[in-house]
Amino acid sequence: MIDTVTDGMVAVTTVAPRSDSPVSWAAVIGGGLAGTAVSVILLALGTGIGLASISAWPGLGVTAITFGVTSAIWLIIVQWLSSAMGGYLAGRLRTKWVGIHTDEAFFRDTVHGFLSWALSVVIGASLLAFATSWAVSGVARSATTVAAATAQGSAQGAAAREVSDPTGYLVDTLFRSNQQGATASQSDPRAEAMRMLAADLRNGDVPDTDKAYLAQLVSVRTGLSQADAMTRVDDVIAKVKTAVATVRHEADATRKAASYASFFTAFALLIGAFIASAAGALGGRHRDQF
C-alpha cells in the first residue's frame, strides 16, 4: 500500500510493511512429506538388503562389523537423498518474494529446506514411537500370558526367587553342618548349591570354604571321594564363570553397538539438515530463475 502526501513542492511516499509471512508453510509441509516418503522407501529397501545379507548359519552371510558399517553408511545415504528431495521441493514450491534482498531470499530458502527436514524428522520419530509403543504393548500381552502360566507353577517361581534373594545364602550358612549325616538328610541340595553359587559369583569368586562344602554335598549325593568331588566342583565353577563372562561380554557388545548407532544416527541427521538447507537454497534459486 502506497500513500503520497504533497506539501508544496515536496512529495513524501510511505510504503506500508507487507503482512505476508516469510514462510510458505504449504511448501514446507509438502517437502517434509516428500522427504518422509523417500525415507520410508529407502529404509524398506535397506532392510530387505540387510536381511538378505545375513544368515543364522555359521560362516554364511556378512559379519556383524560389516553389517553395522553398511547400515551406518546406508542411513547416511537415506538422509542424504530424502533431505535433498524434501529441501529442494520446499525451496522450489515456495511463494516467490518480490522486493527483497538476494541475501534475504537465500536465507529464507535455506530455512525452508531446514524446516522441511525438521518436519520429516518429527514425522519419522512419531512413526517410530508408535511402532515402539505397539511392540511394547505386544510384549506386555505376552508377559501377562507368561505370568498366568507361571502362576500354575508357583513352586518353580519360588525356587527362582530363592536363587535371586541374597539372604537365602546367608540363611543357609546358619544351618550349615560338617556332619555327614546332617548333610545326607537333605533330599535335594541343588537349591542350596544354586543360592551359594549365585551369591558368590555376584561377589566375583567362590571362597574355599564354600568350595569345600559344595564338595561335601557332591560327595554325599554321588558317592564320590572328597578329592573327586572337589575336582567336579572346580570344573563346574570354571564353566559357570565362563558362562557369566560370555553373558557380560555380549551385554557390553550390545551396549557399544547401541552407543555407536546413536552416534551414527546423530551424524546422519546433521548431514540431512545441511543437505536439506542447501537443497532449499538451490530450489529457491531455480524458482526465481524460471
N, C-alpha and C positions, 0 to 999 in steps of 0.2 A: 504494500500500500504506500503511495507516494502523495505527500501533501506539499503544495507550493504556496509560500507566503511572499507577497510582493510588498516591499516597503521602499517607496521611492524608486531608485534605480537598482536596488539590491533584491535578488530573489534567493530565498532560502528553501532548500529542498531537504526534507527529512524522510528517511526510509524506515518504516516500521519493521521491527525484527520479525523474521519468519518464525512461525509456530510449528513448522514441520519437524518431526522427530528425526534426528540424525541416524537412527537405526531403522532399517527396513526389516521388521520382525518376520514378515512373511518369507523373505529371502533367507533369514537365519533359520527359521523352522524348516523350510524346505531343504536347506543344506544339511541341517542336523539329521533329518530323517533319511536323506540320501546316504550320508556317512554311516548311519547305523545299519542301513540295509546292506551296504557294501561290507561292513564289518561282519555281519551275520553270515553272509555268503562265504567270505574268505575264511572265517573261523570254522564253518562247517566243512569246507574243503580241506583245511589243515587238519581237522580232527579225523577225517576219513583217511588222509595220507598217513597220519601218525599211527592210527590203529592198524593200517595195512603194513606198516614197517616194523611193528613189534610182534613178538611171539612168546607164548608161555613155555615153549620147549627150549631147553638149554642149548646154547650155541646157535640159535636161529634168531633172525631179526637184528636190529641195531642195538647197541649198548645203551645203558642208561645215560651216560655222559653225552653220547651223540644225540640221543633223543632230547635231552634237556637243552643242548646248544641249538639244535634245529628248531625246537619250539620257541626259544627266545628270538631267534632270527625271524621266524615266521610272524611272531607277534609284532615285531618292528615293521615288517612288510605290511601287515594288516593295518597298523596305524598310519603308515605312510600313504597307502592307497586310499583308504577310507577318508582320512583327513584331507587329502588333496582334493578328492571328489566333493566332499561337503563344503570345504572352504571356497573352492572355485565357484561352485553354484551359488553360494551365499553372496560372493562378490559380484558375480555376473548378473544375478537376478535382482540386485538391489535397485532402489529408485535412483534415477540419475539426478545428481545435485548440480545446481546452476549457481554461479556466482560465488564459489568458494575457492580457496587457495589450493594449489596442487598438493602441497604437503598435507593439508587437512583432509583432502579426499583420499590420499594414500593411507593416512592414519585410520580413517573410518572404514576403509576397505579391509585393512588388517584386523580391525576389531570385529567386523562381520565374520571373517574367517574364523577368528578365535571363538566367537560366540557360537558359531555352528559346531565347532569341535566340542565346546563345553556341553552343549545340548546333547550331542551324540554320546558323550561320556556319561551324562546323567541318565539317559535312557538305558544305556548298556548296564550301568550299575543297578538300576531299578530292576531290569530283567534278571540280572544275576542274583539280586536279593530275593526276588520272587522264586527263582529256581531253588535257592538255598533253603528258603522257608518251606517250600514243598518237600524238599528232601528231608529236612528236619522233622516235619510232621509225619512223613513215612517212617522215619526211624523211631519216632515216639509211638506210633501204632505197633511197630514190631516189638518195641520194648514192652508195651502193655501185654502183647501176646506171650512174650517170653516170661514176663512176671507171673501171668496166670498159670503158665505151665510149671514155673518154678515153685509156685505155692503148693503144688501137688507133691513136690519132693523136698519138703522142708528140712528133712534130715541132712541132705546134701548141702543145702544152703547154710545150715547151722555149722557144718564142718568147714565150709569155706570161710565163714565169719571167724571161726576159731583160729584158722591159719593166719588171717589178716590182723587179728587182735594181738597186739604185743604183750598184753597182760596174761594171755594164755600160757606163754612160755615161762613167765615169772611164776605163775601158779604151779606149773609142772615142777619147777625146781624146789618148791616147798615140800613136795611129796616124793622126791627122787630118793631111791634107795639103792645101795650097793649089794643088797642081799639077792641072791639068785632066785629064791622062792618068791620074793615080792615082785621082782621083775617078770617072772614067768606067769604070775597071776593075771597079768594084763592079757585080755583076749586078743587085742589088736593094737600094737604100739605105733601104727602108722601115723595116726593123728598127732601124737606127741612128737614124733620124729619130724613131721612136716612143720609143726609150730616151731620146733627148735631150729631147723634149717632156715626157715623164713626169718626168724628173729636174728640169727647170727649173720646171715648174708646181708641183711639190711645194714649191719654194722661193718661189713667188709670181709669178715673171715669167721671160721668156726674155731673156737678155742679148743685146746687139747682135752679139757675136762668133758666138754660136750662130745668130742670125738670118742673118748673112752666110753662114755655112757651109751652112745649110739652103737658102738661095737659090742657092748654088753647086751643090748637089746637084740641085735642081729644074732649074736651067738646063742642066746636062749631060744630065739624064734626058729633059727635054722639048724642048730646043732653044730655049727662051725666052731673051730677053736677061736680063742680071743685074737690071736695074730691074724688068722684068715679073715675074721670079721672086721678087724681094723683095716686090712687091705681093701676089703669091699667098701667100707665106709669112705676111705680116702678116694677111691675111684669114683664113687657117686658124687662126692663133694666136688671133685675136679670137673665132672661133667656138668653139674649144676652151675658152677662158676662160669664155665664156657658158655652155657645157655644164657645166663644173665648178661655176660659181656656181649653176646651176639644181639640180644634184645636192646641193650643200651646203645650199641653201635648203630643199629637200624634206626632207633629213635633219634640219635644225633644226626644221622644222614638225612632223615626226614626233616629235621629242624633246619639243617643247612639248605636243603632243597627249597623249602618254603621261604627262607630268607633270600636266596638268590632269585626266586620267582618274583618276590616283592620288588627287589631292586630292578630287575629287568622290566617289570610292568611299569614302574615309575619312569624309567628311562624311555620306554616306548611311548608313554603318554606325553612326556616332554617333547619328544620328536614329533608326535602328532600335533601338538599345539603349535609348534614352529611351522610345520608344513601347512597346516590349515590357515595360519595367518598369512604366509607367503602366497598361498593359492588364492586367498581372498583378495589380496592386492593385485594379483595377476588378473583375476576375473573382473575386478572393478576397472582396471585399465582397458581390458578388451571391451567392456560395456561402454566406456566413454569414447573409444575409438570408432566403434561400429554403431 
